[in-house]
Amino acid sequence: SPGSPRGFIVFFHGNAQNISSHYLALRCMVVLGYDFFIFDYAGYGRSDGLSSQETTVQDGLSAICWGMKRKPPTAPLIVFGQSLGGAVALRTVGEFKDQVPIDAVAVDSTFYSYRAEARKLLSKNWSTWWLQPLTYLLVSDEFSPEDVIPKISPIPLLVIHGTADRHVDFSLGQDVFDLAKEPKEFVQVDGGHHIEAFSLDDGRYRQSLIDFLNKNLKAPKPISPAAELFCNQTLAGIPFEELRPSP
C-alpha cells in the first residue's frame, strides 16, 4: 500500500557504465510495491575517487547503512547485486551481516573470486589462454566474497545465472551457490546471457525473484541501537579499517 513498501532493495550494479543504465533492471519492482536505491561506486558515474575492490565494499556498506536508516520500519532490507555488484554485495553482506540487519540477498550473473573470473575470461581465447597463471600475481582476491559466502547464512540467498553467459561463466554462479549454506536457491536461466534474466521469457525469471521474496520475507529484523551507532559511524566517514570486524 502507499507509504508501506513490501521491501527496500539496495541495488549493487555491475562493472559497465553506471546507475543510469542499470536501474532499469529492477524498475518493475516499484510497480510491484518495492522501493529500491541504486548507487555508484567511487569512480563510477558522478561519484568521485578511484575504484578498487576495497572501495566498492566500503561504498556498498555505506549504501546498505543509508538504506537501513531511510527505509520504513516495516520494510525488510534486501540486497541485490548484478555481475561485479553481486560479488561486492556478497562480500559486504558476508562481512558485515552482524552489524547491519539484512533480510534477504539475491545475486545475478556473479562470481566468488576475482582471480577465478579472470582465469575463466583468459581461458576462453587461445591468444590469452597461456596468461592464466599470471592472475595469481596480478589479481588480488583480498576482497573477494569466497571466504565469507558461507557466513551469509541464515540470511536467505538467491543465485541467478544464465547458461550462455560469456562474461561470467555459468560455472562460477554454480560455485557461489555451492559455497553458500542454507537457506539458498539457484535459478538457472536457460540460454541466458550476462545479466539477461529479467528481460527474457516475458518476465519468467523476474518472477523467480518475486517468488523468492514472497517466500522468505516476513517481519523485518529489528534495528538495534548498536546497528544505528555502527551505521552512523559508517556514514560519518569513520575509517573503513576501524569498521571491519575482527577476523
Helices and strands as residue ranges (DSSP letters): E 7-12, H 19-22, G 23-26, H 27-31, E 34-39, H 53-70, E 77-82, H 84-96, E 104-108, H 114-123, G 129-134, H 135-138, G 149-152, E 157-162, H 170-179, E 184-189, G 197-199, G 201-203, H 204-216, H 225-235, H 240-243
